[in-house]
Amino acid sequence: MKINLQSKLKKYFGFDEFRPGQEAILRHLLGNQDTLAVLPTGGGKTLLYQMYGAVTHQRVIIVSPLISLMQDQVSRLQYLGSKRVVALTSALDFQEKSIILNHLSNYQFIYVSPEMLANDQVLRRIRSLNVGLFVIDEAHCISEWGPDFRPDYLKLGKVRQLLGKPLTLMMTATATKLVRRDIIDHLDFEDGDVQQIILPVNRPNIFLAAKILPNQQEKDQTLIDLVRQLHGAGIIYFSSKSKAEQAAVALTNQTDRRVMAYHGGMDNQRRFHIQQQFMDGNLDIVCATSAFGMGIDKDDIRFVIHYHLPANIQSYVQEIGRCGRDQQPGLAILLYEPNDRYLQMNLIDNTIPEAGLLRYLYRHPKAITDDDQFRVIQYYFDNDYSLDQAAAIFDRSRQRRITELGSMVQYIYHDGCRRDELLKYFDEKLSTEDRNQNFCCDNDVDFWNHWQDFNDKYLDQQDDASKSVSRSWHEVIDQLFLSKN
């Protein structure tokens, strides 16, 4: 029997129309076809498994990378009326975790991290359930985090086998052909077994800009000047926890905006509180590390500023995709000072073990098990990878990260269309329609030739409150352009 998905969409979620790609993906899942879904940020990925569960009444296991993301999704499902939803996270104490595990069969939607699935007790309880859909959210993490950061992502193929190869949905907003291949391979699918719905990553409503600054002092002042001018909600990304905190204090003291820092060094309760304040509109700006952002679905974020250089283009596209989800114009500004590249190089050196340490740990395996920071090395040691094999994997990871960083720097210095440069990374090209819309980047001469007409037309369509927000960042765009010409 063919299901009327349009009526189900209206019934369960109150929407009249699907977003691009959603209905096709649901048809594949309802036809029992494993599916890889690459939808742009704000493309409505979470609705896919939520609606599948609502229509089929089957149990859904969602593998998710961040506690804050899981907590947000649990709250959203509960708001929609589902009481049978839970997140198994490290934030639970022993008693809470035991109660949930003992009553796990009562839940329809179960969120869990890859690390939690590596726990024998947790995996044993999940294996006892009838799993209708196995979801890998932010599936690009398999390729980008698995080899050298969070090795439990590499075990998801085995977990899927132990669960009896349930129907599987892999979801992400950014995945090159290589990353898509990695996802499919690591989950032990055969060629041709997976249906792929790949939508363009382009977000045409986000204006792209980058500003090169001579030193740290000028960058700090530029950030303050931007925040003074920009209205509406925003996120500022940092690679340093301490700098995120310092900037939040400086912006609070020197602007009239409500600003707080958010990073992985905070306890879970504190982070959740800050996230909820931001979502509820009680905070204007969050100064965040990359720990903040995945799954944040706040429609009215108007700008994203990167104070530090992102590690790669796919992370950058993910993070700027937090703004403009209401389809209204948003602004992405990247501030760059030449020494920023060395900060990212230091992060690479600190993340990927160097050859001498690897040799020592292979010769003294007890040291591996005594220190949690060596989880990646322990994964390869426990799975009988030789020293040479492990060293080769880490060397490839290092070279990949350096190459990706080079592409990010190239984007900053690019003097042509920035959107073209981003899309080229994903083997995509601008459509004629998008190219003619005259809202692109700070290198787009055609945009500036039509700027005033666009500005006046856009402002005419808005209410007074929205006009105030829009004028503020339109003025910033003017200044960014004038400073380059």
C-alpha positions in Angstrom: 0.0 0.0 0.0 1.4 3.4 -1.0 1.6 5.9 1.9 0.4 9.4 1.3 3.5 11.1 2.7 2.1 14.6 2.2 -0.8 14.0 4.5 1.5 12.3 7.1 3.8 15.3 6.9 0.9 17.7 7.7 -0.5 15.4 10.4 2.7 14.8 12.3 4.7 18.0 11.7 2.3 20.6 10.4 4.2 21.3 7.2 2.5 21.5 3.8 5.5 20.7 1.6 8.7 18.6 1.9 12.0 20.3 1.5 14.1 19.1 -1.4 15.2 15.5 -1.2 13.2 14.6 1.9 10.3 12.7 0.2 12.7 10.8 -2.1 14.7 9.7 0.9 11.6 8.6 2.8 10.4 6.6 -0.2 13.8 4.7 -0.3 13.5 4.0 3.5 9.9 2.8 3.2 11.0 0.6 0.4 13.6 -0.9 2.8 16.6 0.6 1.0 19.7 1.7 2.9 20.2 5.3 2.1 23.0 7.9 2.3 21.4 11.4 2.4 23.6 14.5 1.8 21.3 17.5 2.4 22.5 21.1 2.9 22.6 22.7 6.3 19.1 23.5 7.3 17.8 20.9 4.8 15.7 19.1 7.4 17.6 15.9 8.0 16.2 15.1 11.5 12.6 15.0 10.1 13.6 12.0 8.0 14.0 9.5 10.8 11.4 11.2 13.0 8.8 10.8 10.3 9.9 7.3 9.5 9.3 6.4 13.1 6.0 8.2 13.2 4.7 6.4 10.0 6.0 2.9 10.7 5.9 2.9 14.6 9.3 1.1 14.5 12.2 1.6 16.9 14.9 4.0 15.7 18.5 4.1 17.0 20.3 7.4 16.2 24.1 7.5 16.5 25.0 11.1 17.3 28.4 12.8 18.0 27.6 15.4 20.6 25.7 15.3 23.9 24.3 18.8 23.3 23.0 17.7 19.9 21.3 14.6 21.5 19.7 16.6 24.2 18.4 19.1 21.7 16.9 16.4 19.6 15.3 14.7 22.6 13.7 18.0 23.7 12.4 18.6 20.1 10.8 15.2 19.9 9.2 15.6 23.3 7.9 19.0 22.2 6.3 17.2 19.2 4.5 14.9 21.6 6.8 11.8 21.8 7.3 10.5 25.3 9.3 7.4 24.2 12.6 9.1 23.5 15.9 9.0 25.4 19.6 9.8 25.1 22.2 7.5 26.4 25.1 9.8 27.2 28.1 10.1 29.5 26.1 12.9 31.3 24.0 10.3 33.0 25.0 9.1 36.4 25.2 5.3 37.2 21.7 5.1 38.6 20.1 7.0 35.7 21.9 4.9 33.1 20.9 1.7 34.9 17.2 2.7 35.0 17.2 3.6 31.3 19.0 0.4 30.3 16.6 -1.7 32.3 13.6 -0.1 30.5 15.2 0.4 27.1 12.4 -1.5 25.4 10.0 1.2 26.4 11.6 3.8 24.1 11.1 4.2 20.4 13.8 6.8 19.7 17.1 6.0 21.3 20.1 8.4 20.9 23.6 7.1 21.5 27.2 8.1 20.8 29.7 5.7 19.1 31.6 5.5 22.4 28.5 4.4 24.2 27.9 1.7 21.6 31.4 0.4 22.4 30.2 -0.3 25.9 29.4 -4.0 26.1 26.4 -3.6 28.5 24.8 -0.9 26.3 25.4 -2.8 23.0 24.0 -6.0 24.6 20.8 -4.2 25.6 20.3 -2.6 22.2 21.0 -6.0 20.5 18.0 -7.4 22.5 15.7 -4.9 20.8 14.0 -5.0 17.5 15.6 -2.1 15.6 13.6 -0.8 12.7 16.0 1.9 11.5 19.7 2.5 12.3 20.7 6.2 11.8 24.2 7.6 11.6 23.8 11.4 12.1 26.6 13.6 11.0 28.0 10.6 9.1 31.0 12.5 7.7 32.5 12.0 11.2 33.2 8.4 10.2 35.7 9.6 7.7 36.9 12.8 9.3 37.1 11.7 13.0 37.4 8.0 12.9 41.0 7.4 11.8 42.7 9.7 14.2 40.3 11.2 16.8 37.3 9.1 17.7 38.1 5.5 16.7 34.7 4.1 17.9 33.3 5.6 14.7 35.3 2.9 12.8 33.4 0.2 14.8 30.0 1.2 13.5 30.2 -1.3 10.7 30.7 -4.1 13.2 27.9 -2.7 15.4 25.6 -2.7 12.4 26.5 -6.3 11.8 25.8 -7.3 15.4 22.4 -5.6 15.2 21.5 -7.8 12.3 22.1 -5.3 9.5 19.0 -3.2 10.1 17.7 -0.7 7.6 20.3 2.1 7.7 20.2 5.9 7.1 23.4 7.9 6.9 23.0 11.7 7.0 25.3 14.6 6.6 25.4 18.2 5.2 28.9 18.0 3.7 30.6 15.0 2.1 33.0 14.9 -0.9 33.0 11.9 -3.1 35.9 10.5 -1.1 34.0 11.0 2.2 30.9 9.3 0.8 33.0 6.4 -0.3 34.6 6.2 3.2 31.2 6.2 4.9 29.9 3.3 2.8 33.1 1.3 3.1 33.4 1.6 6.9 29.8 0.5 7.3 30.5 -2.6 5.3 28.1 -2.0 2.5 28.7 -3.6 -0.9 28.9 -1.4 -4.0 25.5 -0.5 -5.3 23.7 -1.5 -2.0 23.2 2.1 -0.9 20.8 4.6 -2.4 22.4 8.1 -2.5 20.5 11.3 -2.5 23.0 14.1 -2.9 21.8 17.7 -2.9 24.1 20.7 -3.6 25.8 22.1 -0.5 25.3 25.7 -1.8 23.4 28.1 0.5 22.7 31.0 -1.9 21.2 33.2 0.8 24.5 33.4 2.7 26.9 36.2 1.7 30.5 35.1 1.9 33.3 37.4 3.0 36.9 37.2 4.3 39.1 39.9 5.8 42.9 39.5 6.1 44.3 41.5 9.0 48.0 42.3 9.7 48.1 41.3 13.4 46.1 40.1 16.4 45.4 43.5 17.8 43.7 44.7 14.6 41.7 41.4 14.4 40.5 41.9 18.0 39.4 45.5 17.2 37.7 44.4 13.9 35.7 41.8 15.8 34.5 44.4 18.3 33.6 46.8 15.5 31.7 44.1 13.7 29.7 43.1 16.7 28.9 46.7 17.5 27.3 47.1 14.1 25.7 43.7 13.5 22.2 43.2 14.9 20.4 39.9 15.3 21.6 36.5 16.6 25.1 35.3 15.7 27.8 32.7 16.4 31.6 33.5 16.6 33.8 30.5 16.2 37.2 30.1 17.8 39.9 27.3 17.8 40.9 28.2 21.4 38.7 27.8 24.5 40.6 30.5 26.3 40.3 33.0 23.4 36.5 32.2 23.2 36.2 33.1 26.9 38.3 36.3 26.6 36.4 37.4 23.5 33.0 36.9 25.3 34.2 39.1 28.2 35.6 41.8 25.8 32.4 41.9 23.7 30.2 42.0 26.8 32.2 44.9 28.2 32.6 46.9 24.9 29.3 46.3 23.2 25.6 46.3 24.1 25.2 42.6 23.1 24.4 39.7 25.4 27.4 37.4 24.8 28.6 34.1 26.4 31.3 31.5 25.7 30.6 27.9 24.9 33.3 25.1 24.7 34.0 21.5 25.5 35.8 22.4 28.7 32.5 23.3 30.4 30.4 20.8 32.2 27.4 19.4 30.4 24.8 21.3 32.5 26.5 24.7 31.8 26.7 24.0 28.1 23.1 23.0 27.9 22.0 26.1 29.7 23.9 28.4 27.4 22.5 26.6 24.3 19.0 26.9 25.6 19.4 30.6 26.4 20.6 31.2 22.8 17.8 29.1 21.3 15.2 31.0 23.4 16.6 34.4 22.3 18.0 35.3 25.8 21.5 35.5 24.4 22.5 37.4 21.2 25.9 35.9 20.5 27.8 32.7 21.4 31.6 32.7 21.3 32.1 29.0 20.6 34.5 26.3 19.7 33.4 23.7 17.2 31.7 21.8 20.1 28.8 24.2 19.4 26.9 24.0 16.2 26.1 20.5 15.0 22.3 20.2 14.9 21.7 23.8 16.1 18.5 24.7 14.3 17.8 28.3 15.2 16.1 29.9 12.2 17.0 33.5 12.9 20.8 33.4 13.2 21.8 36.3 11.0 25.6 36.0 11.0 28.5 33.6 11.6 32.0 35.0 12.2 35.1 32.9 12.2 37.8 34.5 14.4 40.2 31.6 13.8 40.9 29.7 10.7 38.7 26.5 10.3 40.5 23.2 9.8 39.0 22.6 6.4 36.3 23.7 4.0 33.8 21.1 4.9 33.9 22.2 8.6 33.6 25.8 7.4 30.5 25.1 5.3 28.9 23.2 8.2 29.5 26.1 10.6 28.4 29.0 8.3 25.3 26.9 7.6 24.0 27.8 11.0 22.9 31.1 9.7 20.0 32.0 7.4 18.0 28.9 8.0 14.8 31.0 7.6 15.9 31.5 4.0 16.5 35.2 4.7 19.9 36.6 3.9 22.8 35.7 6.3 26.4 36.8 6.5 29.5 34.7 6.9 32.7 36.6 7.7 36.1 34.9 8.1 38.8 37.0 9.9 42.4 35.9 9.1 45.7 36.8 10.5 48.7 35.0 8.9 49.8 33.3 12.2 46.4 31.6 12.4 47.7 28.9 10.1 50.3 27.9 12.7 47.5 27.5 15.3 45.8 24.9 13.1 49.2 23.2 12.4 49.7 22.9 16.2 46.3 21.4 16.6 47.2 18.8 13.9 50.5 18.0 15.7 48.7 17.6 19.0 45.9 15.5 17.6 47.9 13.0 15.6 50.5 11.0 17.4 54.0 11.4 16.1 56.1 8.4 15.1 58.3 8.2 18.2 55.4 8.1 20.6 53.7 5.5 18.5 56.8 3.3 18.6 57.1 3.6 22.3 53.5 2.8 23.0 53.6 -0.3 20.7 56.6 -1.5 22.7 54.9 -0.7 26.1 51.2 -1.5 25.5 50.4 -1.1 29.2 50.9 2.6 28.8 48.2 2.7 26.1 45.5 1.2 28.4 46.5 3.5 31.3 45.8 6.7 29.5 42.4 7.6 27.8 44.1 10.0 25.4 45.6 7.0 23.6 42.2 5.6 22.6 43.0 5.9 18.9 46.3 4.1 19.3 44.6 1.4 21.4 42.0 0.8 18.7 44.7 0.0 16.1 46.8 -2.0 18.7 43.7 -4.1 19.9 42.7 -4.8 16.2 46.1 -6.2 15.4 47.4 -3.4 13.2 51.2 -3.6 13.0 53.3 -0.6 14.0 54.0 0.1 10.3 50.3 -0.1 9.4 49.3 2.3 12.2 52.1 4.7 11.4 51.0 4.8 7.7 47.4 5.5 8.7 48.4 8.4 11.0 50.8 9.7 8.3 47.9 9.7 5.7 45.7 11.5 8.2 48.3 14.1 8.8 48.8 14.7 5.1 45.1 14.9 4.5 44.6 17.5 7.2 47.5 19.6 5.9 46.1 19.5 2.4 42.6 20.4 3.7 44.1 23.3 5.6 45.9 24.5 2.5 42.5 24.6 0.6 41.1 26.6 3.4 43.9 29.2 3.2 43.5 29.3 -0.6 39.9 30.2 -0.1 40.8 33.2 2.0 43.3 34.5 -0.6 41.1 33.7 -3.5 40.4 36.8 -5.6 37.6 35.2 -7.7 34.1 34.1 -6.7 34.3 32.6 -3.2 31.2 30.6 -3.8 32.7 29.0 -6.8 35.8 28.1 -4.7 33.7 26.5 -2.0 31.6 24.5 -4.4 34.6 23.3 -6.4 35.8 21.5 -3.3 32.7 19.4 -3.5 32.9 18.9 -7.3 29.9 21.2 -7.7 29.1 24.3 -9.8 26.8 27.2 -9.4 23.5 27.0 -11.2 22.7 29.8 -13.6 19.8 30.8 -11.4 22.1 31.1 -8.3 24.8 32.9 -10.3 22.3 35.5 -11.5 20.8 36.3 -8.1 23.4 39.1 -7.3 24.0 38.1 -3.7 27.3 36.2 -3.5 30.6 37.4 -1.9 32.9 40.3 -1.3 34.8 39.5 -4.6 31.7 39.6 -6.8 31.8 42.8 -8.9 28.4 42.1 -10.4 26.9 42.0 -7.0 28.3 45.5 -6.2 27.0 46.9 -9.5 23.5 45.9 -8.4 23.9 46.3 -4.7 21.7 49.3 -4.1 18.8 47.9 -6.1 19.0 44.7 -4.2 19.3 46.4 -0.9 16.2 48.6 -1.5 14.1 45.8 -2.9 15.0 43.5 0.0 14.3 46.1 2.7 10.9 46.9 1.2 9.8 43.3 1.9 10.6 43.4 5.6 8.9 44.6 8.8 10.6 47.3 10.9 12.3 44.9 13.3 13.8 42.9 10.4 14.9 46.1 8.6 16.9 47.1 11.6 18.8 43.8 11.6 19.3 43.8 7.8 20.5 47.4 7.6 23.2 46.6 10.2 24.9 43.9 8.3 24.3 45.5 4.9 26.4 48.4 6.3 29.0 45.9 7.3 29.0 44.4 3.8 29.6 47.9 2.4 32.6 48.4 4.6 34.1 45.0 3.8 33.9 45.8 0.1 35.2 49.3 0.4 38.2 48.2 2.5 39.3 46.0 -0.4 38.9 48.6 -3.1 
